[in-house]
């Protein structure tokens, strides 16, 4: 059986995402899986690096939000129609090391007083397609609710977003409440959005600060790699 040429596969998969060609992405993925490549291998060798490239293109304004969104939707289809059925088949056959293990669990929320969520939603999308479990509490979420959910779900990372400067105190309340409860060390706290700055992140004791979805993914991956 021929060996997969990952360079060619990644190039073709990238083009399928940029062009919004779901059928091509599905066909390419199925062809690779048909060569007895494990889903986790395909994810690591093709999907992850291609998504990193998509993120770089977005950061450099070579593609825009619609292309980012369609790329995430196509990857979701690949997961649902190709990788997940293959994972289930391998499980039933008794094969091991077939699952794409979650990189970690992230809780996302736009803080109290703010109903803006475009940036947060993009972060959630990119985290999911990069292998994270994501819990999205939505918008206008009080600090205590964020902490209670983080503890209940045993998340690794808390991600906070805000567009309005008037809502920044609620971000700080999250770290302050964690400290008062003695649970600050249980979670990494990452903030982003239009209003926070790096100096504010340092002031409130956040573990990470990012201005874009690709930056948030890199930060979260760095945290989880550091825990291994």
LOLUM-882941 format. One line per field, with one value per residue (C-alpha): y, z, x; residue in three letters. Coordinates in steps of 0.001 Angstrom, whole numbers, plus 500000, padded with zeros to 6 digits. Layout:
c2	[Y / ...]
c3	[Z / ...]
c1	[X / ...]
residuo	[ALA / ...]
END
This chain:
c2	[500000 / 503399 / 505675 / 508943 / 512008 / 514398 / 517489 / 516946 / 515965 / 519065 / 521322 / 519835 / 519847 / 523503 / 524440 / 522565 / 524594 / 527937 / 527237 / 525952 / 522588 / 520199 / 517282 / 517518 / 517642 / 514601 / 512649 / 513457 / 512460 / 509196 / 508329 / 508735 / 506704 / 503987 / 503587 / 502333 / 505632 / 506096 / 509037 / 510465 / 510349 / 512132 / 514743 / 515360 / 515146 / 517015 / 518747 / 520432 / 521886 / 523005 / 524777 / 526449 / 527692 / 528910 / 530814 / 532430 / 533466 / 535015 / 536878 / 538268 / 539316 / 536950 / 535379 / 536787 / 535713 / 533966 / 531751 / 530991 / 530045 / 527811 / 526082 / 525223 / 523887 / 521695 / 520245 / 519499 / 517597 / 515650 / 514708 / 513649 / 511853 / 510312 / 510256 / 509453 / 506496 / 505127 / 505559 / 503630 / 500895 / 500528 / 500449 / 497650 / 495721 / 496038 / 498300 / 500564 / 504147 / 505122 / 508075 / 511714 / 512525 / 515911 / 518383 / 519811 / 521405 / 525142 / 527243 / 530408 / 533362 / 536994 / 538646 / 540308 / 543436 / 542568 / 540829 / 540761 / 537288 / 537219 / 537035 / 534520 / 532314 / 532315 / 531310 / 528475 / 527310 / 527235 / 525514 / 522794 / 522053 / 521949 / 519186 / 520965 / 520325 / 523688 / 524794 / 528121 / 529921 / 532661 / 536371 / 538562 / 535876 / 536809 / 535929 / 533516 / 531554 / 531251 / 529897 / 527494 / 526037 / 525760 / 523822 / 521615 / 520753 / 520478 / 522579 / 523260 / 526788 / 529693 / 532044 / 535481 / 538005 / 541590 / 544315 / 546979 / 548601 / 549099 / 545310 / 544796 / 544778 / 541602 / 539903 / 540863 / 539578 / 536088 / 535855 / 537611 / 535150 / 532193 / 533489 / 534023 / 530455 / 529071 / 527526 / 529936 / 527347 / 524892 / 526912 / 528850 / 532126 / 533658 / 536958 / 538659 / 540936 / 544546 / 546159 / 544273 / 545111 / 543136 / 545455 / 544859 / 541103 / 541354 / 543547 / 541087 / 538119 / 536418 / 533614 / 534569 / 537385 / 537244 / 539546 / 536891 / 533401 / 531877 / 533502 / 532011 / 528538 / 528839 / 529989 / 527118 / 524556 / 525924 / 525543 / 521963 / 520964 / 522366 / 520094 / 516886]
c3	[500000 / 499045 / 501757 / 502373 / 501031 / 503856 / 502095 / 499133 / 501354 / 503520 / 500484 / 498965 / 502305 / 502865 / 499447 / 500127 / 503310 / 501743 / 498722 / 500829 / 499032 / 501563 / 499117 / 498300 / 501991 / 502736 / 499773 / 500667 / 504281 / 503329 / 500908 / 503682 / 506185 / 503548 / 503577 / 507174 / 508663 / 512195 / 512750 / 515395 / 512924 / 510257 / 512798 / 513928 / 510525 / 508427 / 510213 / 512964 / 510724 / 508151 / 510834 / 512049 / 508495 / 508313 / 511533 / 510149 / 506968 / 509082 / 511274 / 508155 / 506647 / 503694 / 504522 / 506522 / 508950 / 506374 / 505231 / 508849 / 509632 / 506594 / 507374 / 510843 / 509450 / 506916 / 509537 / 511692 / 508761 / 508303 / 511973 / 511896 / 508535 / 508275 / 511501 / 514059 / 512082 / 511683 / 515391 / 516225 / 513762 / 515315 / 518824 / 517867 / 516297 / 519492 / 518121 / 520558 / 520336 / 517935 / 519685 / 519245 / 522883 / 524029 / 524567 / 527520 / 528620 / 528208 / 529586 / 527622 / 528651 / 527787 / 531195 / 532951 / 531292 / 527809 / 525136 / 522354 / 521313 / 517786 / 518998 / 521719 / 519260 / 516903 / 519751 / 520632 / 517029 / 516655 / 520002 / 519077 / 515694 / 517349 / 519714 / 522853 / 524669 / 524933 / 527272 / 526153 / 528775 / 526343 / 527165 / 530193 / 532598 / 536276 / 537770 / 540349 / 537673 / 535680 / 538683 / 539738 / 536224 / 536000 / 539261 / 538390 / 534929 / 536153 / 533287 / 532718 / 531338 / 531852 / 528865 / 529407 / 526753 / 526788 / 524211 / 526747 / 529064 / 531642 / 532073 / 532795 / 536590 / 536190 / 534608 / 537616 / 539915 / 538507 / 539607 / 542885 / 543707 / 542801 / 545138 / 547966 / 547501 / 547497 / 544054 / 541899 / 541139 / 539738 / 536559 / 533943 / 533185 / 529710 / 528694 / 525363 / 523412 / 522318 / 525751 / 527786 / 527453 / 528381 / 531322 / 532592 / 532208 / 534384 / 536887 / 537355 / 537536 / 534299 / 533036 / 529380 / 527096 / 523401 / 520840 / 518287 / 518063 / 516738 / 519623 / 522104 / 520647 / 520891 / 524505 / 525469 / 523709 / 525547 / 528899 / 528230 / 526863 / 530040 / 532155 / 530414]
c1	[500000 / 501494 / 502833 / 500976 / 502758 / 501909 / 503257 / 500948 / 498030 / 498402 / 498592 / 495437 / 493600 / 494522 / 493152 / 489930 / 489413 / 490256 / 488042 / 485170 / 485263 / 483747 / 483539 / 487240 / 488184 / 486024 / 487405 / 491016 / 490442 / 488755 / 491563 / 494111 / 492084 / 491649 / 495430 / 495162 / 496267 / 494933 / 492563 / 494888 / 497777 / 495770 / 494743 / 498322 / 500019 / 497460 / 494594 / 496604 / 499343 / 496780 / 494755 / 497937 / 498480 / 494881 / 495459 / 498615 / 496809 / 494063 / 496563 / 498272 / 494918 / 495388 / 492027 / 489116 / 486417 / 484177 / 487080 / 487977 / 484404 / 484014 / 487321 / 486055 / 482782 / 484578 / 486918 / 483881 / 482362 / 485604 / 485554 / 481909 / 481819 / 485279 / 487284 / 484589 / 483150 / 486677 / 487352 / 484187 / 485123 / 488562 / 487136 / 484764 / 487632 / 489653 / 492361 / 494205 / 495458 / 492699 / 491154 / 492070 / 492692 / 491502 / 494314 / 492409 / 489158 / 488572 / 485726 / 484916 / 482750 / 482143 / 482085 / 479167 / 477791 / 479060 / 476965 / 479578 / 480665 / 482125 / 485705 / 484889 / 483033 / 486011 / 488316 / 485951 / 485825 / 489595 / 490091 / 487603 / 489135 / 492553 / 491470 / 490222 / 486963 / 485212 / 482441 / 480978 / 478901 / 477925 / 477764 / 477044 / 478293 / 478877 / 482292 / 480867 / 479002 / 482224 / 484101 / 481349 / 481187 / 484981 / 485066 / 482107 / 483432 / 487033 / 488345 / 492024 / 491720 / 489311 / 489086 / 487519 / 486522 / 485294 / 484814 / 483812 / 486338 / 483586 / 483450 / 487155 / 486600 / 484553 / 487565 / 489650 / 486886 / 487394 / 491028 / 490247 / 487452 / 489656 / 492328 / 489841 / 488564 / 492100 / 491634 / 493643 / 496320 / 493766 / 493134 / 495014 / 493220 / 493496 / 491921 / 491317 / 489028 / 489114 / 489322 / 491969 / 495653 / 498726 / 499363 / 495822 / 496333 / 499436 / 497614 / 494750 / 497100 / 496033 / 498250 / 497869 / 496764 / 495930 / 494365 / 493372 / 491931 / 495196 / 497062 / 494590 / 495084 / 498871 / 498617 / 496304 / 498479 / 501494 / 499768 / 498735 / 502141 / 503647 / 501449 / 502495]
residuo	[UNK / UNK / UNK / UNK / UNK / UNK / UNK / UNK / UNK / UNK / UNK / UNK / UNK / UNK / UNK / UNK / UNK / UNK / UNK / UNK / UNK / UNK / UNK / UNK / UNK / UNK / UNK / UNK / UNK / UNK / UNK / UNK / UNK / UNK / UNK / UNK / UNK / UNK / UNK / UNK / UNK / UNK / UNK / UNK / UNK / UNK / UNK / UNK / UNK / UNK / UNK / UNK / UNK / UNK / UNK / UNK / UNK / UNK / UNK / UNK / UNK / UNK / UNK / UNK / UNK / UNK / UNK / UNK / UNK / UNK / UNK / UNK / UNK / UNK / UNK / UNK / UNK / UNK / UNK / UNK / UNK / UNK / UNK / UNK / UNK / UNK / UNK / UNK / UNK / UNK / UNK / UNK / UNK / UNK / UNK / UNK / UNK / UNK / UNK / UNK / UNK / UNK / UNK / UNK / UNK / UNK / UNK / UNK / UNK / UNK / UNK / UNK / UNK / UNK / UNK / UNK / UNK / UNK / UNK / UNK / UNK / UNK / UNK / UNK / UNK / UNK / UNK / UNK / UNK / UNK / UNK / UNK / UNK / UNK / UNK / UNK / UNK / UNK / UNK / UNK / UNK / UNK / UNK / UNK / UNK / UNK / UNK / UNK / UNK / UNK / UNK / UNK / UNK / UNK / UNK / UNK / UNK / UNK / UNK / UNK / UNK / UNK / UNK / UNK / UNK / UNK / UNK / UNK / UNK / UNK / UNK / UNK / UNK / UNK / UNK / UNK / UNK / UNK / UNK / UNK / UNK / UNK / UNK / UNK / UNK / UNK / UNK / UNK / UNK / UNK / UNK / UNK / UNK / UNK / UNK / UNK / UNK / UNK / UNK / UNK / UNK / UNK / UNK / UNK / UNK / UNK / UNK / UNK / UNK / UNK / UNK / UNK / UNK / UNK / UNK / UNK / UNK / UNK / UNK / UNK / UNK / UNK / UNK / UNK / UNK / UNK / UNK / UNK]
END
